[in-house]
Amino acid sequence: MTFPLGFLDISLWLAIAAMILLVTSQMLSPHYGKINIQIDRKKLKNVAFAISILFLATVAMRIISIILAQ
């Protein structure tokens, strides 16, 4: 049984998730809507940067695999 997601699929998912989280952290106010839900922008931004680093790591692994395959 094989894993249904490939390496490139995971890399793409990480890139999209990082962009969504970064845009969300910049556009949302600390109080969203009328129900007083507080959004911690610092934590949201930290998670976005962590996912961005994971994406860059997958890109680096892909580049290394291409270089070593030659």
Steps between C-alpha positions, in 0.01 A plus 500: 500500500646833395457843652246690283686833513829549325787719608400775258140492625613552858732781392218671314266462797761654733551795264127572473445463874790734577369766262148479641624526858732791423227695319252421777738614771550832323137570408305393809446736785556373855122502555318328218129563463252592769546196723830615653716212382858602560752389240862488607673637192847426637426128537335490158804666344738262680308198368507650150877546519546144627299363207700723263823352637361149447414592141850635440643181648299291253626720215859457623456121518363498147794708371749274677337190354519651150868590544594158637312317225728641230 
